[in-house]
């Protein structure tokens, strides 16, 4: 288990809140020892349902959902390409009940 996750009481499968100055989303924790312990990686489309394995869907625009796009601000948009900083954004992660 990552030391950073352990320090925050986060175990695999726990519900967590990923928080930025723009807002927060809710997701399930999955730990990966190949990542640097201070790195958070969000997967695209996590809020979508998958009936084949019994996973419910979540409203992509609801604060209780898990749409990472909602917590990435537009203040740092690249002036040339218009790209937003999806690969480098500060956040905090905490375990939620």
Buried (B, 14 or more C-beta within 10 A) or exposed (E): EBEBBEEBEBEEEBEBBBBBEBEBBBBEBEBEEEEEBEEBEBEEEBBEEEEEEEEEEBEBEEEEBBBBEBBBEEEEEEEEEEEBBEEEBEBEBEBEE
